[in-house]
Amino acid sequence: LFTIVCGALTALYADRLAHRRRHGVLTEYFEHILQLPLSYHGGTHSGRLLKVMLAGTDSIWWLWLSFFREHLTAIVSLFVLLPLSLFLNWRLALLLIGLCVVFSALTALVVRKAEGLQNSVERYYSDLAERTSDALGNVPLVQSFTRVEAEVMALRDVIARLLGAQMPVLGWWATAAVLTRASTTLTLLSIFVVGIGLYVRGLATIGDIVIFSNFTGLVITRLEQMVGFVNRLLLDAPRLKDFFDVLDTTPAVRDRPGAIDPGRVHGHVEFDHVSFSYGKRPAVVDLDFDVPPGETVALVGPTGAGKSTATALLHRVFDPQSGAVKIDGRDIRDLKLACLRCKPNASDDELRAACTRAQALDFVERVGLDAPVGERGRLLSGGERQRLAIARALLKDPPILILDEATSALDAATERKVQAALDEVMKGRTTFVIAHRLATVRNADRILVLEEGRIVESGTFDELVAQGGRFLALATAQFMVADPAGVARTGSG
């Protein structure tokens, strides 16, 4: 009765402890990956991160649950029973301990071999998670291009490679299971044979042999439990390693010791000879310019010129590898990240006001402020998502505003309304505008033309057109100005 009560209480509290730890570590992991920099997420597939989170927390849950429910008692029993066997018959006890050590070593050797192969299996599981995540995240694209069969075939190919890597592992686990069962039989047989020999020599009685045989069965049962636990632990080791590798990842961008919160800044921005590269590819090179508070600066140039990277450096998605980005004369690395990326906390009235100014109130009121918008906003149109993004920027009311193609997904009528709202909001704020369509930056105080990460031209719209350089070529291509060559040809004809 005592054993039953103790077992029930142990199982109950083990379950509670295991589930608490599982949910606690899952929350910790989730919070950690959300705080990792965009550079990390750019190089790590979200499907892999999800797979690592679920597999890792499941392994931790099983580890805690099985250890406290079953294997803790097995460990305690072994530490009690093996020394006790010496008092029953030290000769048979030494044989028992020696056989336990030998079989444990052989099992460990087999398991170690399987563990190395299991690492490759986990990599294939990560590939499987990535591919399924990509396909499920792009179902409309897959169906519209009739890629269903191709995606299924690709998934089958990954599964085939996974099974090819898994089969040798299963063979080693089967060997470990056979070895464990064989060790039980061989140990009992050895105890019996040696016991008979000791009896013949008068060093043991029949009672000693019977008692020790039963005792050996008890020890072997506990040892089998421990071996099974270690086998499962080593099987889960790659998953646990992946999980804790992510948890141990240190953000490249984080608060420096002694970082300060300056409060609301005035908006004076300075790029002081800033350079940054993605690996060996330079993204921005020696950017050097000064933006007074309240000025609107447009960044234009071809794709890959470094426009988005420059603004990413401004709100510390990355830190420059040389030079400094300064706000109000302070290096932003000396400021707390929270003050650069503060989150709005607004009432419903403030939300509606921001939506009104972003020309989004009509569809927001139609579906409601708390309406689900689907995974990645799929229930909204591209223009609706764009207007909500603008509303968030308006709601934040920042002294420094960054607009990256803010009106690119709007129809002409809505674009004019939103552009008028943005012009009003931009007054009195330092604003950086990234746009490929030059019509949206015509009224900027200054336009910086970037090419291969460098500023090649700077000035107002009219000044840059008058210079007749790269900006004029861009403006001509978008029919913002007349083609000088075309005008000349018309005149000569």
N, C-alpha and C positions, 0 to 999 in steps of 0.2 A: 504493500500500500504506500509506504514511504517513497519507494522508487517511482511509482506511478505519479504521485503528487509532484515530486521533484522534477520528473520528466515533463509533465504538463506545464509547470511554471516556467521551466527553462525554455521550452518551445514557444510559449506565449511571449515572453519577454525578448527572446531571440528574434521572433518575427517582427515585433514592434521596433526593436533596435535596427534591424536590417532595413526595414522600409523607411524609417526616419533618415538613416544614412544615405539610402539610395536617392531619396528626394532632395536631401540637402546637397549632396555632391552634384546632382543633376542641375540644381539651381546655380551652384557655384560655377560649374562649367559653362552654363548658358550666359551668365553675367560676364565671365571672363572673355568668351569669344566675341561678345558684343563690344568689348572694350579694346580688342586687338585692332591695330591700324588697318586702313584700307589696303596697304601694301601687302599685308599678310593674307587678307581675304582675296585679293587679286590673284595670288598664287596658290590658293588652297580651295578646292571645290567644296561648295556648300553641302553636296551630297555626302562627301567624305566626312565632313565635320559632323553631320547628323548621324552617320553610321557609327563614328567613333563615340559620340555621346551615348547613343542607345546601347551599343555593345558594351561599352565601358561601365556604364551604370548597372547593367544587368549582371556583369561579372562581379562587380563590387557587392551588389545585393546578394548574389549566391555565396560569395566568400564569407560575408558576415553571418548570413543565415546558417549555412552548413557548419561553420566553425563553432558557433555558440550552441547550436541545437544538438550536434552530434559529435564533432571531432574534438572539442575541448575535453569532454569526458574520456575520449579515447586516449588523448595525450596524457592526461592525469593517470589513467589506468596503467599505461605502459611504464610511466615513471614509478608507479607503486609496485606493479606486478613483477617486473624484471628484477629489481633488487630482492623482492620477497622470494623469488625462485631460488636464490642462493641459500636461503635458510632451509628450503625443503630438501634440496640435494644439489650441492654446489657443482658436482661433476656434470649432471644433466643440465644444470642452469648455464654453465659455461658453453655447453654444446648448443643450447637454445639461443643464447645471446649471439654466439658466433654465426649460427645459421641465419638469424635475423639480419645481422650486418651484411652477410654475403648476398642474401636475396634482395635486401634494400639497395645495395650497390648495383646489382645487375639491373634491377628495375629502374634505378636512376639513370643508368647508362642508356637504356632503351628510350626512356622518356626524354632524355636530353637530345637524342637523335631526332625524335618526333617534334620536339620544340623548334628546332632549327627549320624544319620543313613547314611548320605551322605559320611561320612568319610570311612565307610566300603565299600561303593560303589566304591570310588576312589581307594581303595586298590585292588579291583578286576580288575579295569581298568588297574592298574599297572601290575597285574599278566597276564592280556591279552596281554599287550604290550611286556612283557618279553617272553611269550611263542611264539608269532608270530615272534618276532625278532630272537629267537633261531632257529625256523623252517626255516625261510627265509634265515638265515645265513648258513644253513647246508643243502640246497636243494640236492646237490649230494649225501650226506650221507643218507638223508631221502629216496630218490628214490632208491639208491642201496640196501638198506635193506628193501625195500617195506614197509616203515613206513608211507606212505601218509595217509592211512585210520586211523591209530592209532593216528597220529598227529591231524587229523581233529576231531576225537572223543574226544581227550583231550581238544581241543579248544572249542568244544561244551559243554563239562563239565564245563569249566571256565565260558562260557557265561551263562549257566544255573544257576550257583551260583551267577553270577553278576545280572541276572534278579531277582533271589530270594531275593537279597538284595535291588534291585532297586524298586520293587513293593511297599513295605511299604512306601518308600520315596515318590513315586508318589501319594499314598493315602493322605499323609500329605499335599503335594502341592495342590492337588485337594481340600482338606478341606480349605486351606488358600485362594484359589481362590473363593470358595463358600462363605466363611466368608467375604471376601472383597466386593463381590457383594451384599450380604445380608446387610452389613453395610450401603451401599448406600441407599437401599430401607428403612431400619429401621430408618436411620437418617432423611430422607425426611419426612417419616410418623410421626416421633416424633415431628419434627419442625411444621408440619401442625397441629397435635393434640394440642400441647402446645400453638401454635399460636391462635387457635380457643378459647382455654380457656382464654388466655390473652385478646382476643377481647371481649369475653362475660363480662369480668371484667373491660373492658374499658382501658386496659393497652397496647393495640396494635390495629392498624387499619387494614382493609383488605389490603390496599396498603403495610403496613409493612410486612404482612404475605407473599404476593406475591413476593415482592422484596427479602425478606429473603430466601424464598424457592429457587428462582433463584440463589441467592448468595450462598446458601448451596450446590446446584448442582455444582457450579464452584469450591468451596472448596473441595468437595468430589472427583471431577475429579482429582484435583492436588494431593490429598491425595492418591488416587488409584495409580497414577503414582509413588509416593514415595514408597508406599508399594511394588509395583512391582519391583522397583529398589532394595530395601532392600532384597526382596525375592531372586532375582537373585544374589545379592552380597553374601548372605549367602550360596546359592547353589554353588557358585564358591569358597567359602572360603577354603575348603580343597585343591583345586588345587592351589590357591594362597599361602596357607601355605606351601605346598610341594615345590613350586617354590622358595619362599624366604628362606625356610630351606636350600635348596641347595646353594643359594647365600650367606647365612650367615655361611656356613661351612668354618671354618678356616683351611688352610693347616697345618698339623702337622709339616711339614718341610718347613721352610721359613727363609729368611734372618734375622739374629740377628741385633739389633741396633748396628751400628758401624762396620758392616761387611765390609771387604775390598776386593778389586780386586788386587791380587798380580801380575797380568800379566802372562806371560808364566812361568810356574814352571819348576823346574829341573826334577821332577819325583821321589823324595825320598818319599816313602810311608811307614807309620808305623801304625800297629794295636797295640794299647796299652791296653791290657787286655779288649777286646771288647766283650760284651755280648748283645744279642738281642733275643726276643721271639715274636712269633705270639700268642697273648693271653697267654694261659698257656703252650703252647708248645715251648720249647727252640729251637731256630734256630741255633744260634752260641753261644758258651760258652767259655769265657776267651780266645779269639783269641789274641795271642801275637807273632808278628813277624815283622821283619824289612826288607824292600826291597830297596836296593841302586838304584840310577838312572841307567837306562839302563838294569836292570836285568829282565829276563823272569822267571816268577813263574807260575807253573801249579798247579791248584787245582783239585784234583781227589778224587773220593769216590763214594759210592752208592747214588742213588736218595734220596733226603731229607737230605743229610749230611751237607748242609749249604753252598755249593759252590756259588750258585747264590746269596744267602743272603749276603755273605761276599762282593761280588762285588757291590751289591746294596747299601750296607752301604758306599762303597767307593765313589760312585757318588750321595750320599744323596737321594736315594729313601726313605730311612728310616734313622733315627738317632739312634745311639746305646743307650741302656738303662743304660749301665755302660761302663766305659772306653772311649777311644777316638780314632778316625781315624785321622791321621795327614799326611799332604803333605808338604814336605820341612820344617818339624818341627812345622807347624801351624795346630791347630785343624780345620778340614774342616768346622765346624760349625761357625767359625769366618771368613770364606770366603763367598763371594757372590755366590749364586747359578748359576748366569749367567756365572761365570768364570769356573765352573765345568761342565756346560752343554752348552757351547757356540755352536752356529749353524754356519755352513759354508756358505759363500757367495762367490760363485765361478763362473768363466766364463765357456763358453762351452768347451774351450780348456782344462781347468783344469778338467772338468767333464769327457771328453774323456780320459785324461791321467789316471784318477783314475779307469775308467772302463777298460782300457787296462791292468793295473796292477792287476785288480781283475778278468781278463779273462772274462769280460762281454761285451766288445766292439762289438763283433760280433752280438749278438742279439739286443743290444741297437741301433746300426746303422741300423739294419734290420727294426725295428719298429719306430725309431726316439726318440729323447730325450724328446719330449713333448707328446709322445703317452700315452693314458690312459691305465692303467694296471688293471682296474676292482676293485671291492670292495675287500679290503685287498689283492690286488695283485693276484686275481684269474686267470687273463689272462696270468700269468707267471707260469712257472714250479717251483717246489720247489728249484731246483738248481739255476734257474735264480734269484729267490728272495734272495737266500743266497748270490750270487755273488754281487747283488746290495747292500745288507747290508754291505758286505766287502768294496765295492767301497765307500760307505758313510763314513766308518771308515777311509779309506785312504785319502779321500778328507778333512776330518776334520784336519788331520795332528796333532794329539794330542800328548803331551809328555807322557801321560799315556794311554795305549791301553788295552781294555778289549775285549777278544774274547771268546764268549760263544758258543761252538760247531760250530765254524766258517766254517767248511768244512763238516758238517754232512750230507748235502743233495746233495753232488756232486758225480759224477761217478769217478772211479779211475783215469782216465787220467786227467780230469779237476782238481781233488783234488791235484794231484802232481803239476800242474801248479800254482794253487792258493796257495798251501803251500809254494812253492818257492817264490812267490810274498810276502806272509806274512812274511817269514823269512827275506826277504830284508827290508820290512817296519819296522819290529820289532827291527832292529839294532838301537841302540842309544836311544831306548824308554823303559820305564818301562812297561812291558807287563804282564797281567794276562790272563792265558789261562784256560778255563773250558772245559773239554772234558771227555767223557766216554770212548772214544777209545784212548788207551794209545799210539798208534802209532803217534798221532799228538803232543804228549808232550815229545817224547823221547829226544829231544835236549834242553829241558828247563834247565836253570841254576839251578833251584831248583824245587822240586815237594813237595807239601804239601798234605798229605793224611788226609782227613777229615772223621770223623765218628761221627754221632749224635752231630754235631756242634762243635766238638773238633778236634784239630790237634793231630793225633795219631802217625804220622811218618813224617819225613822231611829229604830231601837229594836229590842227583841226581838220575837219573834212575838206574845207576849201583849200587850206594850205597844202594838204597832201595831194590833192588833185592838181594844184598848180605846179607842184614839184615834178610831176610827170614820171614818177617812179613806179614801184610795185603796187602801191595803193591805187594809182590811176588804172593800172591793168585790171585789178580786182573790180573797181567801180565800173569800168567799161564793160567787163564781162557780165555784170549784173544789170546793165543798161541804166546805171545811175547817172552816167554822163555820156555825152556823145562820143563815138569813136573818132579820135582825131584823124586817123588814116581815112576813115569813111568820109568824113567831112571834106578832106583834101581831095579825094577822088571825085566827090560830087561837084566840088568847085571847078575842078579841071575839065569836067565833062561838059 
